[in-house]
Amino acid sequence: MSAVVGTGVTGRGLTLQRGERTILAGVDFALGPGELVLLAGRNGAGKTTLLRLLLGAEPPGAGTVTLGDRPIAEWEPHARARSLAFVEQSSETPFEFTGRQLVAMGRYPHLPRGAGLRHDDELAVERALAAVDAAAFCDRPITTLSGGEQRRIAVARALATEAPLMLLDEPFANLDLEHALQLVALLRRVADAGHGVLVASHELNLVAPQCDRVALLHGGRIDASGPPESVLAAARVTEVFGVEAIDPAGYFPRDFRLP
């Protein structure tokens, strides 16, 4: 089954428990085409777990995940990989792959088993590398790259898949200010092109202004979901994060923008 832009993923009643701890307790969540969504919450709120359930990487204890019009468990792995691209929070690369080789792996779901890259695949890899400004270091072994450079390669690999849905777990970790701003702008363009983009991140000030929707995960449930300016209202920020949301009182925070 081929992936088509327009596919959405929906979780209903998602529940997961680890030992005595309930991570998710009846979460309803949907990601559709053309939207950029920020998933936010405290450390340990279950953001990574929710992403893994939506990807089909692990089954929920209760509830269902549907990709398109079928349960995600019914999707053949290659077809699922063509529909859902994922950027992990962190990943280990035990072999001396170059950045380019890792990005090329994003094309594997499109290839017959054992086949090499075709011209169109190579073009997709080049586009992905250019999108994250990685051309200058992509031919070096991944183990020689900085943390920020490795993050950019990870994002490029997901972009190379050209999946209609992209899920990213803390993609801004280790990025400098310029490349963090570039990544936010890139994800906005990806969503505007018709893809669904879900970003789990603590970078509220960086991501929320560009999002169509913010979903707050708190107490095992989606506490609120909607436009950033309403979901991140002061009272709810205090409830979920235990901090005050106040207007700037001095020089900081600054409003950084790309030129």
Residue pairs with C-beta under 8 A, 6 or more apart in sequence:
1 75
1 76
1 79
2 79
2 82
3 79
3 82
3 83
3 163
3 164
4 164
5 33
5 164
5 194
5 195
6 33
6 164
6 194
7 33
7 67
7 68
7 83
7 164
7 165
8 30
8 31
8 32
8 33
8 67
8 68
8 165
8 196
9 30
9 31
9 54
9 65
9 66
9 67
9 72
9 84
9 165
9 196
10 29
10 30
10 31
10 65
10 66
11 27
11 28
11 29
11 30
11 50
11 53
11 54
11 60
11 63
11 64
11 65
11 66
12 28
12 63
12 64
12 66
13 26
13 27
13 28
13 62
13 63
13 64
14 24
14 26
14 27
14 28
14 29
14 50
14 53
14 60
14 62
14 63
14 64
14 65
15 22
15 24
15 25
15 26
15 27
15 60
15 61
15 62
15 63
16 22
16 23
16 24
16 46
16 49
16 53
16 60
16 61
17 23
17 61
22 220
23 46
23 49
23 220
24 46
24 49
24 50
24 53
24 60
24 220
24 221
25 219
25 220
25 221
26 62
26 63
26 220
26 221
27 46
27 50
27 63
27 217
27 220
27 221
27 222
28 222
29 50
29 54
29 215
29 222
29 225
31 37
31 54
31 165
31 167
31 196
31 197
31 198
32 196
33 164
33 194
33 195
33 196
34 191
34 192
34 194
34 195
34 196
35 191
35 196
35 197
35 212
35 213
36 187
36 188
36 190
36 191
36 197
36 199
36 210
36 211
36 212
36 213
37 196
37 197
37 198
37 199
37 211
37 212
37 213
37 214
37 215
38 199
38 201
38 204
38 207
38 208
38 211
38 213
38 214
38 215
38 228
39 47
39 50
39 51
39 198
39 199
39 200
39 201
39 215
39 217
40 47
40 200
40 201
40 202
40 204
40 214
40 215
40 216
40 217
41 47
41 216
41 217
41 218
41 240
42 218
42 240
42 241
42 242
45 217
45 218
46 217
46 220
47 169
47 200
47 217
48 89
48 169
48 200
50 200
50 217
51 86
51 167
51 169
51 198
51 200
52 58
53 59
53 60
53 63
53 65
54 65
54 72
54 84
54 167
54 198
55 72
55 84
55 86
55 167
56 65
56 67
56 72
56 73
56 75
56 80
56 84
57 86
59 73
64 71
65 71
65 72
65 73
66 72
67 75
67 80
67 83
67 84
68 83
72 80
75 83
78 109
79 109
81 108
81 109
81 161
81 163
82 109
82 110
82 161
82 163
83 163
83 164
83 165
84 163
84 165
84 166
84 167
85 106
85 158
85 159
85 161
85 163
85 165
85 166
85 167
86 158
86 166
86 167
86 168
86 169
87 154
87 155
87 157
87 158
87 166
87 167
87 168
87 169
87 171
88 154
88 169
89 169
89 170
89 173
90 173
91 154
93 102
93 142
93 143
96 141
96 142
96 143
97 141
97 142
98 138
98 139
98 140
98 141
98 142
99 129
99 134
99 137
99 138
99 139
99 140
99 142
99 145
99 149
99 153
99 156
100 125
100 129
100 138
100 139
102 142
102 153
102 154
102 157
103 125
103 128
103 129
103 134
103 138
103 153
103 156
103 157
103 160
104 117
104 121
104 125
104 160
105 157
106 124
106 125
106 128
106 156
106 157
106 158
106 159
106 160
106 161
107 117
107 121
107 124
107 125
107 160
107 161
109 161
110 121
110 161
111 117
111 118
111 121
117 125
124 160
124 162
125 160
127 159
127 160
128 156
128 157
128 159
128 160
129 135
129 138
129 156
131 156
131 159
131 186
132 152
132 153
132 155
132 156
132 159
132 179
132 182
132 183
132 186
133 152
133 179
133 182
134 149
134 152
134 153
134 156
137 145
137 149
138 153
138 156
142 150
142 153
145 153
146 174
147 173
147 174
148 174
148 175
148 176
148 179
150 174
151 171
151 172
151 173
151 174
151 175
152 175
152 179
152 183
154 171
155 168
155 171
155 183
155 186
158 166
158 168
159 166
159 190
163 195
164 194
164 195
164 196
165 195
165 196
165 197
165 198
166 187
166 190
166 195
166 196
166 197
166 198
167 198
167 200
168 187
168 197
168 198
168 199
168 200
168 201
169 200
170 200
170 201
170 202
171 183
171 199
171 201
172 180
172 183
172 201
172 203
172 206
172 207
175 183
177 256
178 258
180 203
180 206
181 206
181 256
181 257
181 258
182 258
184 206
184 207
184 210
185 210
185 258
187 197
187 199
187 210
188 210
190 197
191 197
191 212
199 207
199 211
201 207
204 232
205 253
208 214
208 228
208 232
209 228
211 228
212 227
213 225
213 226
213 227
213 228
213 231
214 224
214 225
214 226
214 227
214 228
214 231
214 232
215 222
215 224
215 225
215 231
216 222
216 223
216 224
216 225
216 231
216 236
216 240
217 223
218 239
218 240
223 236
223 239
223 240
224 230
224 231
224 236
225 231
232 245
233 245
234 244
234 245
234 246
237 243
237 244
237 245
238 244
238 245
